[in-house]
Amino acid sequence: MPARIAVFTGGGDAPGLNAVIRAVTRTAILNYGWEVYGIRDGLEGVLLDRPDGVVRLNLHTVSEILPRGGTILGTVNRADPRLYTVQGGRTVVTDWAKERLRSWVKGQGIKGVVAIGGDGTMNIGYQLFEAGIPLVGVPKTIDNDLMGTDLTFGFDSAIDVATDALDRLRTTARSHKRVMVLEVMGRNAGWIALHAGVAGGAHVILLPEISFRLEAVCHALRQRWQRGSQYALVVVAEGAYPVGGAPIYHEIGGKKRLGGVGEWLAQCIYEVCGYEARAVVLGHLQRGGSPSAFDRILATQYGVAAVRCVASGTFGVMVGLHGKGIQHVPLSDVVGRQKIVAPDDPLVDIARDLGVAFGDEGEDNPA
């Protein structure tokens, strides 16, 4: 019987997931002659013993999925109490789930499991590896906040969407002499806001890592008006908050959801500065659609590298981009940590030199 490997996608969706699945499948079949199985909806396809919970992947199955967004295997980013518990803010895999997956892996002759996901999935993957399951991680998140890699796939595509939105908002902002506030994703890390803000020529960029003062934001806007540029673009990460404040949440279906800082900020700008302001929330538009060419290539590199790790018996690691090459790092060095924007990050310094305001400046700083 030929060797078998399994692959699953966990957490929020991101452009490039299908590209990884394709790369894993083609590399395993064409180079090693292995059988490839996809687990549906994270690990639930196996753990909940669904009739269609596992699907055989072949060259035909993955032949048209490279440019497709989302994931053909489905994904979940919620904790099923039968499978996971939350302790100290971290998801912990139950012993029952570990044993069930371990039994399936052994019974099906699975040589290795490829886990594609972000911090939560890598955390779960590390626990499964410690429980004796041969596992390799692939880094996915549009937020680019995962340790152990220079870039996660999905990030470049999200920046493209946010930058395109800024380009479009600029024309309406200029036409109506308005402040346009664009709220992008970024709970604890402002990488999307920072990169899209620089790429889109934003005048104010607000990040979770740099608490802002409303007075400083308004001062920056007033300076633009005084110079005759009677419009402005503001990019704010959903997790950004003012000095002494906290991130803004709203309620949907009885559950608190992060978001709303864009609308709040637009209202404050109108009340304090007197400038007409409108807010646009990109939300899940940043997750959807086809991956960029860069993300397709990066995701493909990760998929091939993950299969090579399985072939060499290298488990308990995550593949990642380091410089121009793909390397692997222990999952123990990845979980429980988050890559956030440093206040002195080179791109922050570059943006400041260009006159971009971050809301923490003194009264004499230009915008």
LUMBATOR-678918 format. One record per residue: residue in one letter; x negated, y negated, z negated of N, C-alpha, C in turn. Coordinates in steps of 0.05 Angstrom, whole numbers, padded with zeros to 5 digits, always signed. Layout:
<atoms>
AXYZXYZXYZ ...
</atoms>
This chain:
<atoms>
M-00017+00024+00000+00000+00000+00000-00018-00025+00000 P-00012-00044+00018-00028-00068+00018-00025-00085-00007 A-00045-00101-00013-00044-00118-00037-00022-00139-00033 R-00011-00148-00055+00011-00168-00054+00004-00192-00071 I+00013-00215-00062+00011-00239-00079+00038-00253-00079 A+00042-00270-00099+00067-00284-00102+00062-00314-00104 V+00082-00330-00096+00079-00359-00097+00105-00371-00106 F+00104-00393-00122+00128-00407-00130+00123-00436-00133 T+00144-00452-00131+00142-00481-00134+00158-00490-00159 G+00146-00507-00175+00159-00516-00200+00159-00546-00203 G+00176-00556-00220+00178-00585-00225+00193-00599-00203 G+00189-00625-00202+00202-00641-00182+00192-00636-00154 D+00209-00640-00134+00200-00635-00107+00181-00657-00098 A+00165-00651-00077+00146-00671-00066+00140-00663-00037 P+00135-00682-00020+00127-00676+00007+00101-00660+00007 G+00100-00637+00021+00076-00621+00023+00079-00594+00010 L+00101-00589-00005+00104-00563-00017+00105-00541+00003 N+00120-00545+00025+00123-00525+00045+00096-00520+00060 A+00080-00541+00062+00054-00539+00074+00036-00520+00058 V+00038-00521+00032+00023-00502+00015+00033-00474+00019 I+00059-00471+00018+00071-00444+00021+00062-00432+00048 R+00062-00448+00069+00054-00439+00095+00024-00430+00095 A+00007-00447+00083-00021-00441+00082-00027-00416+00066 V-00013-00413+00043-00017-00389+00027-00009-00364+00043 T+00014-00365+00056+00024-00342+00071+00006-00335+00094 R-00001-00354+00110-00017-00348+00134-00045-00339+00126 T-00057-00351+00106-00084-00343+00098-00084-00315+00087 A-00064-00309+00070-00063-00282+00058-00058-00260+00079 I-00041-00266+00098-00034-00245+00118-00056-00243+00139 L-00065-00265+00150-00084-00264+00172-00112-00257+00164 N-00120-00265+00140-00148-00260+00132-00152-00236+00113 Y-00130-00228+00099-00133-00206+00079-00113-00183+00084 G-00094-00188+00101-00074-00167+00105-00056-00162+00082 W-00052-00182+00065-00035-00179+00041-00006-00184+00048 E+00012-00174+00031+00040-00181+00032+00044-00206+00014 V+00062-00223+00022+00067-00248+00007+00096-00249-00001 Y+00101-00255-00027+00128-00258-00037+00132-00285-00050 G+00154-00298-00043+00161-00324-00054+00182-00320-00076 I+00177-00332-00099+00196-00331-00121+00214-00356-00119 R+00240-00353-00120+00258-00375-00116+00263-00390-00142 D+00267-00417-00139+00274-00434-00161+00255-00432-00185 G+00230-00440-00180+00210-00437-00201+00205-00408-00205 L+00206-00400-00230+00203-00371-00237+00229-00358-00243 E+00251-00373-00240+00277-00362-00248+00286-00339-00230 G+00276-00339-00205+00283-00317-00187+00276-00290-00199 V+00253-00289-00213+00244-00264-00226+00255-00262-00255 L+00252-00283-00270+00258-00282-00298+00288-00278-00304 L+00305-00288-00286+00334-00284-00290+00344-00261-00273 D+00326-00246-00260+00333-00222-00246+00355-00226-00225 R+00352-00247-00209+00371-00253-00189+00368-00234-00165 P+00390-00226-00153+00389-00207-00130+00372-00218-00107 D+00374-00244-00102+00358-00256-00081+00336-00274-00092 G+00326-00267-00116+00307-00284-00130+00279-00283-00118 V+00273-00263-00102+00246-00260-00090+00250-00255-00060 V+00235-00269-00044+00238-00266-00015+00211-00259-00003 R+00211-00241+00016+00186-00234+00030+00179-00256+00051 L+00155-00266+00050+00146-00287+00068+00128-00275+00089 N+00132-00283+00114+00116-00273+00136+00109-00296+00155 L+00095-00290+00176+00087-00312+00194+00111-00326+00207 H+00132-00311+00212+00156-00323+00224+00170-00341+00204 T+00171-00332+00179+00185-00347+00158+00174-00375+00155 V+00147-00377+00158+00134-00403+00153+00126-00418+00178 S+00135-00408+00201+00126-00419+00226+00134-00448+00231 E+00156-00457+00220+00166-00484+00226+00168-00502+00202 I+00155-00495+00180+00159-00510+00155+00138-00531+00149 L+00116-00532+00164+00095-00551+00158+00105-00580+00156 P+00122-00590+00174+00130-00618+00172+00154-00622+00154 R+00166-00601+00143+00190-00604+00127+00185-00613+00099 G+00202-00631+00089+00200-00639+00061+00213-00618+00043 G+00212-00623+00017+00224-00604-00002+00209-00578-00003 T+00223-00557-00011+00211-00531-00013+00231-00509-00005 I+00223-00491+00012+00241-00470+00021+00247-00450-00001 L+00231-00451-00022+00235-00433-00045+00253-00444-00067 G+00258-00470-00065+00273-00483-00087+00256-00488-00111 T+00264-00506-00128+00249-00513-00152+00267-00522-00174 V+00257-00522-00198+00272-00532-00221+00253-00547-00239 N+00264-00568-00252+00248-00583-00271+00262-00587-00298 R+00278-00566-00304+00292-00566-00330+00285-00541-00345 A+00286-00542-00371+00278-00518-00387+00302-00502-00394 D+00303-00477-00385+00324-00458-00392+00317-00447-00420 P+00334-00450-00440+00327-00441-00467+00321-00412-00469 R+00330-00396-00450+00323-00367-00450+00294-00362-00442 L+00283-00381-00428+00257-00378-00417+00236-00395-00430 Y+00244-00419-00438+00225-00439-00448+00237-00453-00473 T+00219-00461-00491+00227-00478-00513+00209-00503-00512 V+00217-00523-00526+00201-00548-00527+00191-00551-00555 Q+00164-00552-00558+00152-00555-00584+00131-00578-00583 G+00135-00598-00599+00117-00621-00599+00116-00635-00572 G+00138-00635-00558+00140-00649-00533+00129-00632-00509 R+00119-00608-00514+00108-00591-00493+00126-00567-00489 T+00129-00558-00464+00144-00535-00458+00128-00509-00465 V+00140-00491-00480+00127-00467-00488+00143-00443-00476 V+00129-00425-00462+00141-00402-00450+00148-00382-00472 T+00172-00372-00472+00180-00352-00493+00166-00325-00488 D+00162-00311-00510+00149-00284-00507+00165-00266-00489 W+00192-00269-00490+00209-00252-00472+00203-00258-00443 A+00200-00284-00436+00195-00291-00408+00167-00281-00400 K+00147-00284-00418+00120-00275-00411+00120-00245-00405 E+00134-00230-00422+00134-00201-00419+00149-00193-00393 R+00170-00207-00388+00186-00201-00364+00170-00206-00338 L+00156-00228-00337+00140-00234-00314+00116-00216-00312 R+00104-00210-00334+00081-00192-00335+00089-00164-00325 S+00112-00155-00333+00122-00129-00324+00128-00129-00294 W+00139-00151-00284+00145-00153-00255+00119-00153-00239 V+00100-00168-00248+00074-00170-00233+00061-00142-00232 K+00061-00129-00254+00049-00102-00255+00065-00082-00238 G+00091-00083-00241+00108-00064-00227+00108-00067-00196 Q+00104-00092-00188+00104-00098-00159+00076-00097-00147 G+00056-00093-00164+00028-00092-00154+00019-00119-00144 I+00027-00141-00158+00019-00168-00150-00010-00173-00158 K-00026-00180-00138-00054-00185-00143-00059-00212-00156 G-00042-00232-00150-00045-00258-00161-00020-00275-00156 V-00015-00294-00173+00008-00312-00171-00003-00341-00166 V+00008-00354-00145+00000-00382-00139+00023-00399-00149 A+00016-00417-00168+00036-00435-00180+00031-00463-00169 I+00051-00474-00155+00049-00501-00144+00066-00520-00160 G+00053-00540-00172+00068-00559-00189+00051-00579-00202 G+00063-00594-00220+00050-00616-00234+00042-00607-00262 D+00042-00627-00280+00033-00622-00307+00049-00600-00321 G+00075-00601-00319+00092-00581-00332+00087-00553-00321 T+00084-00551-00295+00080-00524-00283+00052-00514-00290 M+00032-00532-00290+00005-00523-00298+00004-00514-00327 N+00020-00528-00344+00021-00520-00372+00034-00492-00375 I+00055-00487-00360+00068-00461-00361+00049-00440-00349 G+00035-00447-00327+00017-00429-00314-00006-00421-00333 Y-00016-00440-00348-00038-00434-00367-00029-00414-00388 Q-00004-00418-00398+00006-00399-00418+00010-00371-00406 L+00019-00370-00381+00022-00344-00369-00005-00331-00364 F-00025-00346-00356-00052-00335-00352-00062-00324-00379 E-00058-00339-00400-00067-00329-00426-00052-00303-00435 A-00028-00300-00423-00013-00276-00430-00020-00253-00412 G-00041-00257-00395-00051-00235-00379-00041-00234-00350 I-00029-00255-00341-00019-00256-00313-00039-00270-00296 P-00049-00258-00274-00069-00270-00256-00057-00294-00241 L-00065-00318-00247-00051-00341-00236-00071-00363-00228 V-00065-00376-00205-00080-00399-00195-00061-00422-00191 G-00069-00446-00199-00052-00469-00197-00059-00487-00173 V-00039-00500-00161-00042-00519-00140-00029-00545-00149 P-00044-00568-00148-00034-00593-00160-00014-00608-00142 K+00010-00612-00152+00030-00627-00138+00042-00648-00156 T+00043-00673-00148+00060-00693-00160+00057-00719-00144 I+00079-00733-00139+00077-00758-00125+00064-00779-00142 D+00064-00775-00169+00053-00795-00187+00022-00795-00188 N+00009-00774-00178-00020-00772-00178-00032-00773-00206 D-00017-00763-00226-00026-00766-00254-00037-00740-00266 L-00043-00721-00249-00053-00695-00258-00084-00696-00260 M-00094-00687-00283-00123-00685-00286-00134-00662-00270 G-00161-00663-00265-00174-00642-00251-00175-00644-00221 T-00165-00666-00210-00165-00670-00181-00165-00700-00175 D-00179-00708-00154-00179-00736-00146-00151-00744-00136 L-00138-00726-00122-00112-00732-00111-00094-00708-00112 T-00068-00713-00116-00048-00692-00114-00033-00696-00088 F-00024-00674-00075-00009-00678-00051+00019-00689-00058 G+00031-00704-00040+00056-00718-00046+00052-00747-00052 F+00029-00754-00063+00023-00781-00071+00021-00799-00046 D+00006-00790-00026+00002-00807-00002+00029-00812+00012 S+00046-00792+00013+00072-00796+00026+00089-00816+00010 A+00088-00814-00016+00104-00833-00033+00094-00861-00029 I+00068-00865-00027+00057-00892-00022+00067-00902+00005 D+00068-00885+00025+00077-00894+00051+00106-00904+00050 V+00123-00890+00035+00151-00898+00033+00153-00925+00018 A+00138-00928-00004+00139-00952-00019+00128-00976-00003 T+00106-00971+00011+00094-00992+00027+00113-01001+00050 D+00126-00982+00062+00145-00989+00083+00168-01005+00072 A+00177-00998+00048+00198-01014+00035+00189-01042+00030 L+00164-01046+00021+00154-01073+00016+00153-01089+00042 D+00144-01076+00064+00143-01090+00090+00171-01100+00098 R+00191-01084+00093+00218-01091+00100+00229-01113+00081 L+00223-01110+00056+00233-01130+00036+00220-01157+00041 R+00195-01157+00051+00182-01183+00056+00198-01201+00075 T+00209-01189+00096+00223-01205+00116+00248-01217+00105 T+00263-01202+00088+00287-01213+00077+00281-01232+00054 A+00259-01227+00039+00251-01246+00018+00244-01273+00030 R+00228-01272+00051+00220-01297+00064+00244-01312+00076 S+00262-01297+00089+00285-01310+00102+00303-01324+00082 H+00307-01312+00058+00326-01323+00039+00312-01337+00015 K+00286-01339+00017+00271-01353-00005+00277-01340-00032 R+00274-01314-00033+00280-01298-00056+00256-01284-00068 V+00259-01275-00092+00240-01256-00104+00252-01228-00101 M+00238-01210-00088+00248-01183-00085+00232-01165-00103 V+00246-01151-00121+00233-01133-00141+00237-01105-00132 L+00216-01090-00127+00217-01062-00119+00209-01045-00142 E+00228-01028-00152+00222-01009-00173+00215-00982-00161 V+00191-00972-00168+00181-00946-00158+00178-00927-00181 M+00174-00902-00175+00170-00882-00196+00143-00885-00209 G+00141-00875-00233+00117-00877-00250+00124-00880-00279 R+00128-00858-00292+00137-00858-00320+00114-00869-00338 N+00091-00856-00337+00068-00864-00354+00045-00873-00338 A+00045-00867-00312+00022-00874-00294+00032-00891-00271 G+00018-00913-00266+00027-00932-00245+00013-00930-00219 W+00004-00906-00212-00012-00904-00187+00004-00911-00162 I+00030-00904-00161+00046-00911-00137+00049-00941-00135 A+00056-00954-00158+00060-00983-00158+00034-00997-00150 L+00012-00988-00161-00014-01001-00155-00022-00999-00126 H-00022-00974-00116-00031-00970-00088-00011-00982-00068 A+00015-00978-00072+00034-00990-00054+00034-01020-00056 G+00030-01030-00080+00029-01059-00083+00007-01072-00068 V-00017-01059-00069-00040-01070-00054-00035-01067-00024 A-00026-01043-00016-00022-01038+00013+00000-01055+00024 G+00020-01062+00008+00043-01078+00018+00040-01107+00012 G+00018-01116+00001+00014-01144-00003+00032-01156-00025 A+00038-01141-00046+00055-01151-00067+00040-01174-00082 H+00056-01192-00093+00044-01214-00108+00042-01209-00138 V+00060-01191-00148+00059-01183-00176+00062-01153-00177 I+00045-01140-00192+00046-01111-00196+00047-01105-00226 L+00068-01091-00234+00071-01085-00263+00070-01055-00268 L+00052-01047-00286+00046-01019-00291+00052-01011-00320 P+00058-00985-00325+00062-00976-00352+00037-00979-00369 E+00013-00979-00357-00012-00981-00371-00020-01009-00380 I-00007-01029-00367-00013-01057-00374+00013-01071-00381 S+00018-01074-00407+00042-01087-00415+00042-01116-00406 F+00065-01126-00396+00066-01152-00385+00081-01172-00402 R+00076-01197-00398+00091-01219-00411+00108-01232-00389 L+00134-01235-00395+00152-01247-00376+00143-01275-00368 E+00132-01289-00388+00122-01317-00383+00100-01317-00362 A+00082-01297-00364+00060-01295-00345+00070-01288-00317 V+00090-01271-00315+00102-01264-00289+00115-01289-00277 C+00130-01304-00292+00144-01328-00282+00123-01349-00275 H+00102-01351-00290+00081-01371-00283+00069-01364-00256 A+00064-01339-00251+00053-01331-00225+00072-01338-00202 L+00098-01334-00207+00118-01340-00186+00119-01370-00181 R+00119-01385-00203+00120-01415-00200+00097-01425-00184 Q+00073-01413-00188+00050-01422-00173+00054-01418-00143 R+00066-01395-00136+00072-01390-00107+00090-01412-00096 W+00111-01418-00111+00130-01438-00101+00116-01465-00099 Q+00099-01472-00118+00085-01497-00117+00066-01499-00093 R+00056-01476-00084+00038-01476-00061+00054-01475-00035 G+00080-01475-00037+00096-01475-00013+00105-01448-00003 S+00096-01426-00016+00105-01399-00009+00129-01392-00025 Q+00153-01399-00015+00177-01397-00031+00191-01369-00028 Y+00176-01349-00033+00186-01322-00035+00164-01305-00049 A+00172-01282-00059+00151-01265-00072+00161-01237-00073 L+00141-01219-00073+00146-01190-00076+00134-01180-00102 V+00151-01167-00118+00143-01156-00143+00147-01125-00142 V+00126-01110-00149+00128-01081-00151+00126-01074-00180 V+00145-01058-00190+00145-01050-00218+00149-01020-00220 A+00132-01007-00235+00135-00978-00241+00158-00975-00261 E+00173-00953-00258+00197-00950-00275+00190-00949-00305 G+00165-00942-00311+00158-00940-00339+00145-00965-00350 A+00143-00986-00334+00131-01011-00343+00148-01025-00364 Y+00136-01040-00382+00152-01053-00403+00137-01078-00413 P+00151-01097-00424+00138-01122-00434+00124-01117-00460 V+00106-01135-00466+00091-01134-00492+00111-01133-00515 G+00107-01114-00533+00125-01112-00556+00151-01098-00550 G+00155-01090-00525+00180-01077-00517+00176-01047-00513 A+00194-01036-00497+00193-01007-00492+00205-01002-00464 P+00199-00979-00452+00211-00973-00426+00241-00973-00427 I+00254-00980-00405+00283-00982-00404+00295-00956-00394 Y+00316-00947-00408+00331-00923-00401+00360-00930-00395 H+00373-00914-00378+00401-00917-00374+00414-00889-00377 E+00440-00888-00379+00453-00862-00384+00468-00853-00359 I+00463-00828-00352+00477-00815-00329+00487-00788-00339 G+00513-00784-00337+00524-00758-00346+00518-00751-00374 G+00517-00771-00391+00512-00767-00420+00483-00763-00427 K+00464-00765-00407+00436-00762-00412+00421-00787-00406 K+00401-00793-00422+00385-00817-00418+00364-00812-00396 R+00363-00831-00377+00345-00829-00355+00328-00854-00353 L+00302-00850-00348+00284-00873-00346+00291-00889-00321 G+00291-00915-00323+00297-00932-00300+00314-00956-00308 G+00313-00976-00291+00329-01000-00296+00312-01025-00300 V+00286-01022-00302+00269-01045-00307+00269-01064-00284 G+00274-01055-00259+00276-01072-00236+00299-01092-00238 E+00323-01082-00244+00346-01099-00247+00342-01118-00271 W+00332-01108-00292+00327-01125-00316+00308-01148-00309 L+00287-01141-00295+00266-01161-00288+00278-01182-00269 A+00293-01173-00249+00305-01192-00230+00323-01212-00245 Q+00339-01202-00264+00357-01219-00279+00340-01239-00296 C+00319-01229-00308+00302-01247-00325+00289-01269-00308 I+00280-01261-00284+00267-01281-00266+00287-01303-00259 Y+00311-01295-00253+00332-01315-00247+00337-01333-00270 E+00340-01321-00294+00347-01337-00318+00324-01356-00327 V+00299-01346-00325+00277-01361-00335+00265-01380-00313 C+00263-01370-00289+00250-01386-00268+00271-01401-00250 G+00295-01391-00249+00315-01403-00232+00313-01394-00203 Y+00296-01375-00197+00293-01365-00170+00313-01342-00166 E+00326-01342-00142+00343-01320-00136+00327-01294-00133 A+00335-01273-00146+00320-01248-00146+00338-01225-00141 R+00329-01205-00127+00343-01181-00121+00325-01157-00127 A+00337-01135-00137+00322-01111-00143+00330-01088-00125 V+00310-01072-00117+00314-01048-00101+00300-01025-00116 V+00315-01003-00120+00304-00980-00133+00300-00958-00112 L+00275-00950-00107+00270-00929-00087+00279-00902-00097 G+00274-00896-00122+00282-00871-00134+00272-00847-00118 H+00291-00828-00112+00283-00803-00100+00276-00805-00070 L+00280-00829-00059+00270-00832-00031+00240-00827-00030 Q+00226-00832-00052+00197-00827-00052+00190-00798-00051 R+00209-00781-00059+00204-00752-00059+00211-00738-00033 G+00230-00751-00018+00242-00737+00005+00227-00742+00031 G+00235-00727+00051+00225-00731+00078+00199-00716+00083 S+00190-00719+00108+00166-00704+00117+00141-00715+00103 P+00122-00697+00097+00096-00706+00086+00080-00721+00107 S+00064-00739+00097+00045-00753+00115+00025-00734+00126 A+00011-00742+00146-00010-00725+00158-00031-00719+00137 F-00038-00738+00120-00058-00734+00099-00049-00712+00080 D-00023-00714+00071-00013-00695+00052-00011-00667+00065 R-00005-00665+00090-00003-00639+00104-00031-00626+00103 I-00051-00642+00109-00078-00631+00109-00087-00623+00081 L-00082-00641+00061-00090-00635+00034-00076-00610+00023 A-00050-00609+00027-00034-00586+00018-00044-00560+00031 T-00050-00562+00056-00061-00538+00070-00088-00529+00059 Q-00105-00548+00053-00131-00542+00040-00127-00528+00013 Y-00108-00539-00002-00102-00527-00028-00092-00498-00026 G-00074-00494-00007-00063-00467-00003-00084-00447+00004 V-00101-00454+00023-00123-00436+00031-00142-00430+00007 A-00149-00452-00008-00167-00449-00030-00155-00431-00052 A-00129-00433-00056-00116-00417-00077-00118-00387-00070 V-00113-00380-00044-00115-00352-00036-00143-00342-00039 R-00163-00359-00032-00191-00351-00035-00197-00345-00065 C-00185-00361-00083-00190-00355-00111-00178-00328-00119 V-00155-00321-00109-00143-00295-00114-00161-00273-00103 A-00171-00277-00079-00188-00257-00066-00213-00252-00082 S-00224-00273-00095-00249-00270-00110-00244-00263-00139 G-00219-00261-00147-00212-00254-00175-00216-00277-00194 T-00214-00301-00183-00218-00325-00200-00190-00335-00208 F-00183-00331-00233-00157-00338-00243-00159-00357-00267 G-00136-00368-00275-00136-00388-00297-00148-00414-00288 V-00147-00420-00262-00158-00445-00252-00138-00460-00235 M-00143-00485-00230-00128-00501-00211-00147-00511-00190 V-00139-00509-00165-00155-00520-00143-00150-00550-00142 G-00171-00565-00135-00168-00594-00134-00188-00607-00116 L-00182-00632-00108-00200-00647-00091-00220-00662-00108 H-00246-00657-00101-00267-00671-00115-00286-00682-00094 G-00285-00709-00090-00300-00720-00068-00287-00712-00042 K-00303-00699-00025-00292-00689+00001-00287-00659+00001 G-00292-00646-00021-00289-00617-00021-00268-00608-00041 I-00259-00583-00037-00240-00570-00055-00255-00552-00074 Q-00251-00557-00100-00263-00541-00121-00241-00530-00139 H-00249-00515-00159-00229-00506-00178-00238-00513-00206 V-00219-00520-00224-00225-00527-00251-00208-00509-00270 P-00218-00503-00294-00202-00486-00312-00175-00501-00319 L-00154-00486-00320-00128-00498-00328-00129-00509-00356 S-00147-00499-00372-00150-00509-00400-00160-00538-00399 D-00173-00547-00378-00183-00574-00376-00162-00592-00363 V-00140-00581-00354-00119-00596-00340-00095-00602-00358 V-00086-00582-00373-00061-00585-00388-00065-00603-00412 G-00043-00616-00420-00043-00633-00444-00057-00659-00440 R-00064-00666-00415-00077-00691-00410-00064-00704-00386 Q-00067-00730-00383-00055-00744-00361-00074-00765-00350 K-00075-00766-00323-00092-00786-00310-00076-00812-00305 I-00083-00832-00320-00069-00858-00318-00087-00879-00307 V-00076-00902-00300-00091-00924-00289-00105-00939-00311 A-00131-00941-00309-00146-00956-00329-00143-00986-00323 P-00142-01003-00344-00139-01032-00339-00162-01043-00322 D-00185-01030-00322-00207-01039-00306-00212-01021-00282 D-00192-01007-00273-00194-00990-00250-00204-01008-00226 P-00221-00997-00209-00232-01013-00187-00210-01026-00170 L-00188-01012-00165-00167-01023-00148-00152-01046-00163 V-00150-01043-00190-00138-01065-00205-00156-01090-00203 D-00182-01086-00205-00200-01109-00203-00199-01121-00175 I-00197-01105-00155-00194-01115-00127-00169-01131-00124 A-00147-01120-00135-00121-01135-00133-00123-01162-00147 R-00135-01162-00170-00138-01188-00185-00154-01208-00168 D-00176-01198-00155-00192-01216-00139-00176-01227-00115 L-00155-01212-00107-00138-01221-00085-00116-01240-00095 G-00115-01244-00122-00095-01262-00133-00070-01249-00142 V-00069-01222-00142-00046-01208-00152-00044-01211-00182 A-00020-01216-00192-00015-01218-00221-00005-01192-00232 F-00015-01185-00256-00006-01161-00270+00010-01168-00295 G+00016-01193-00299+00033-01201-00322+00018-01203-00348 D-00008-01199-00348-00024-01202-00373-00043-01225-00371 E-00040-01241-00350-00060-01263-00346-00054-01287-00363 G-00074-01304-00365-00071-01330-00378-00057-01350-00359 E-00050-01372-00369-00035-01392-00354-00050-01403-00329 D-00077-01399-00329-00092-01411-00307-00098-01391-00285 N-00086-01367-00286-00091-01347-00266-00073-01350-00242 P-00084-01349-00217-00067-01352-00194-00051-01326-00188 A-00031-01328-00171-00015-01305-00163-00018-01300-00134 
</atoms>
